[in-house]
Amino acid sequence: MDSSPKRARSRSIIPRPGEIFDPVARGLEVIGDRWTLVLVRQLLGGARGFQELRVRTGIAPRVLSLRLKQLVADGFVESKSEGSRSLYAVSHRGRSLEPIIAATARWWVHNGIEDLEIDTQQFTETSAQSVVEALPFLLRDDRPSAEDVVFEIRLTGEGGGVWSVAIRDGQCEVQTSFAERADVRYTADARTWCGVALGLLDARDAIKRGLLTKDGGSQAMDHYFHQVSRRGIAPEIEGAGSDEAYPTNKEGTDEVSAPIEEKTK
């Protein structure tokens, strides 16, 4: 066995990972668990119960229970009672993770989908709620900060509902409610709208075929939100005819559909 001083010195100068001042590595030791940012992201929208978090994330009950306990112990989440219900809410410390969550979401939309060759059609069965609530992460940063517009989205069918999407001072806020003052109103079947939002259906063509209606002003959502990279095949929508009716981008280009125009009277 070589016990020379030179070899001993070589071993001694290699520190343990935890002894290295690496903000990324040390930060990920705290928030790098698979579900930490996912759960905090869901709670940024408001306090939620255990079962609602299960529905929104698909996390197995035992894993969810363990992760919530850890997040409470780490000070990112607080448990609270509302009547007979036990709820979880994001803490001030947890809210400090919002920029990281937003940056992660934007990276996945701008780079991850294309680079990892993800077929976005798999998300057409996802609830419309998850797509609508992701809009704040898709807000374009090249729009004037003085923009003030409110969209109302009315979706029918499975997973449908009503949402208001307000853009003010460079921020986007989504609420599950009718808008008090909507500049533009969209109406569609939930699956159709998801197809448009995910870039699988062409908005103008959907309007022409009566699958999507747009009423109100000239503003269009794709003026304000980044479109998901188009990859995959248009889902079959009842009454839509062939998939050829929904032109998608040519793979490898940045071409996107034109803004949704006013519904022809």
C-alpha positions in Angstrom: 0.0 0.0 0.0 1.3 3.4 -1.0 1.4 5.6 2.1 3.7 8.3 0.7 3.2 11.8 2.0 2.3 13.0 -1.5 -0.7 10.6 -1.8 -1.8 11.5 1.7 -1.8 15.2 0.9 -3.8 14.5 -2.3 -6.5 12.8 -0.4 -6.7 15.5 2.3 -7.2 18.4 -0.1 -10.5 16.9 -1.5 -13.3 18.3 0.7 -16.6 16.7 1.3 -19.4 18.2 -0.9 -21.0 19.9 2.1 -17.8 21.8 2.8 -17.7 23.5 -0.5 -19.3 26.9 -0.7 -21.5 26.2 -3.8 -24.8 28.2 -3.5 -26.5 26.0 -6.2 -25.5 22.7 -4.6 -26.3 23.9 -1.1 -29.6 25.4 -2.2 -30.6 22.1 -3.9 -30.0 20.2 -0.7 -32.9 22.2 0.7 -35.3 22.6 -2.3 -34.0 20.0 -4.7 -36.5 17.2 -3.8 -38.7 16.3 -6.8 -41.9 17.6 -5.2 -40.8 20.7 -3.2 -41.2 23.3 -5.9 -44.3 21.5 -7.4 -46.2 21.8 -4.1 -45.1 25.3 -3.3 -46.1 26.3 -6.8 -49.6 25.0 -6.2 -49.9 26.8 -2.8 -48.8 30.1 -4.3 -52.4 30.2 -5.8 -54.0 29.9 -2.3 -54.4 27.5 0.6 -55.4 24.0 -0.4 -56.4 20.8 1.3 -54.6 17.4 1.1 -57.0 15.9 -1.4 -57.0 18.9 -3.6 -53.2 18.8 -3.7 -53.4 15.1 -4.7 -55.8 15.9 -7.6 -53.6 18.8 -8.8 -50.3 17.0 -8.6 -51.0 13.3 -8.9 -48.6 12.6 -6.0 -49.2 9.3 -4.1 -50.8 9.8 -0.6 -47.9 8.6 1.4 -45.3 10.6 -0.5 -47.5 13.7 -0.4 -48.0 13.4 3.4 -44.2 13.1 4.0 -43.4 16.0 1.7 -45.9 18.3 3.3 -44.6 17.5 6.8 -41.1 18.2 5.6 -42.1 21.5 4.0 -43.8 22.6 7.2 -40.7 21.6 9.2 -38.5 23.6 6.8 -40.8 26.6 7.1 -41.9 26.8 3.5 -45.5 25.8 4.2 -47.8 26.4 7.1 -50.7 24.2 8.2 -53.9 26.0 9.1 -57.6 25.3 9.9 -60.6 26.6 8.1 -63.7 25.4 9.9 -63.4 21.7 9.9 -60.9 21.6 7.1 -57.1 21.3 7.5 -55.4 23.3 4.8 -51.8 24.0 3.8 -50.6 27.5 2.8 -47.4 28.9 1.5 -45.3 30.9 4.1 -43.2 34.0 3.5 -40.2 31.8 3.1 -42.0 29.6 0.6 -43.1 32.6 -1.4 -39.4 33.5 -1.8 -39.2 30.5 -4.1 -41.6 32.0 -6.7 -38.9 33.4 -9.0 -37.2 30.0 -9.1 -40.5 28.3 -9.9 -41.3 30.8 -12.6 -37.8 30.4 -14.2 -38.1 26.6 -14.1 -41.5 26.8 -15.8 -40.3 29.2 -18.5 -37.2 27.0 -19.2 -39.4 24.0 -19.7 -41.7 25.8 -22.1 -39.0 27.6 -24.1 -36.3 24.8 -24.1 -37.4 21.6 -22.4 -40.3 20.7 -24.7 -38.3 21.1 -27.9 -34.9 19.8 -26.6 -36.4 16.7 -25.0 -38.8 16.1 -27.9 -41.9 16.0 -25.7 -45.1 15.4 -27.5 -47.5 17.9 -26.1 -50.6 15.9 -27.2 -50.2 13.9 -24.0 -51.4 17.0 -22.1 -54.7 17.3 -24.0 -56.3 15.0 -21.4 -55.0 17.2 -18.6 -57.6 19.3 -16.9 -58.1 22.8 -18.5 -57.5 24.2 -15.0 -53.8 23.2 -15.0 -53.3 24.8 -18.4 -55.1 28.1 -17.4 -53.3 28.3 -14.1 -49.9 27.9 -15.9 -50.5 31.2 -17.8 -48.6 33.4 -15.3 -45.5 31.4 -16.1 -46.0 32.0 -19.9 -46.5 35.7 -19.8 -44.3 37.4 -22.4 -41.7 39.8 -20.9 -41.5 41.8 -24.1 -45.0 43.3 -23.7 -45.3 46.9 -22.3 -45.6 46.8 -18.5 -48.5 49.4 -18.8 -50.7 46.8 -20.5 -54.1 46.4 -18.8 -56.4 43.7 -20.2 -58.8 41.1 -18.7 -59.7 37.9 -20.5 -62.6 35.6 -19.5 -62.3 32.0 -20.4 -65.6 29.9 -20.4 -65.1 26.2 -21.0 -67.7 23.5 -21.3 -67.5 19.8 -21.1 -65.3 17.6 -18.8 -62.8 19.8 -16.9 -64.7 23.0 -17.9 -65.2 26.1 -15.8 -64.8 29.8 -15.8 -61.6 31.8 -15.3 -60.6 35.4 -15.4 -57.1 36.2 -16.6 -56.0 39.7 -15.7 -52.7 41.3 -17.0 -51.7 44.5 -15.2 -48.3 46.1 -14.7 -46.5 43.3 -16.2 -48.1 40.7 -14.0 -50.7 38.0 -14.7 -53.3 36.9 -12.2 -55.7 34.0 -12.7 -58.9 33.6 -10.7 -61.6 30.9 -10.8 -64.5 33.3 -11.4 -66.3 35.4 -13.9 -64.5 38.6 -14.7 -66.1 41.8 -13.4 -65.0 43.6 -16.6 -63.8 41.4 -19.4 -62.2 43.0 -22.4 -62.3 39.7 -24.3 -64.3 36.5 -23.7 -63.3 33.0 -25.1 -65.8 30.2 -25.2 -65.0 26.6 -26.1 -65.1 23.0 -25.1 -62.3 22.4 -22.5 -60.4 19.9 -24.7 -60.6 22.2 -27.7 -59.2 25.1 -25.7 -56.4 23.0 -24.3 -55.5 22.0 -27.9 -55.3 25.7 -28.9 -53.4 26.7 -25.8 -50.9 23.8 -26.3 -50.3 24.8 -29.9 -52.0 21.6 -31.3 -55.0 23.4 -32.9 -54.9 26.6 -35.0 -57.0 29.2 -33.3 -58.3 30.9 -36.5 -59.4 27.6 -37.9 -61.1 26.6 -34.7 -63.1 29.9 -34.8 -64.1 29.3 -38.5 -65.4 25.9 -37.6 -67.3 27.1 -34.6 -65.2 25.2 -32.1 -64.0 28.4 -30.4 -65.7 31.8 -30.1 -64.0 35.1 -29.2 -66.1 38.1 -28.3 -65.1 41.6 -27.3 -62.0 43.7 -28.2 -59.2 43.1 -30.6 -56.7 41.8 -27.9 -55.7 38.2 -28.3 -54.1 35.9 -25.7 -51.2 34.9 -27.9 -50.1 38.6 -27.9 -49.4 38.3 -24.3 -48.4 34.7 -23.7 -45.6 32.5 -25.1 -47.0 29.6 -27.1 -46.0 26.1 -26.3 -43.6 24.6 -28.8 -45.7 22.8 -31.4 -45.0 19.1 -31.5 -47.3 16.2 -32.1 -50.6 15.5 -33.8 -53.8 17.5 -33.4 -56.3 15.6 -31.1 -59.5 14.5 -32.7 -62.3 16.9 -31.6 -65.9 16.0 -32.2 -67.2 18.0 -35.2 -63.8 19.2 -36.2 -63.4 17.0 -39.3 -59.9 15.7 -40.2 -56.7 16.7 -38.4 -55.6 18.5 -41.6 -58.0 21.3 -40.5 -55.6 22.3 -37.8 -52.3 23.3 -39.3 -49.4 23.3 -36.9 -46.0 24.7 -37.2 -43.3 23.1 -39.3 -41.0 21.3 -36.9 -37.9 23.2 -36.1 -39.3 26.6 -36.9 -40.4 29.5 -34.7 -43.5 30.1 -36.7 -46.7 30.5 -34.6 -50.3 31.0 -35.5 -51.5 34.6 -36.0 -53.4 36.3 -33.2 -57.0 35.2 -32.8 -59.2 37.6 -34.8 -62.7 38.8 -33.9 -65.4 36.3 -34.6 -67.0 37.0 -37.9 -70.5 38.3 -37.5 
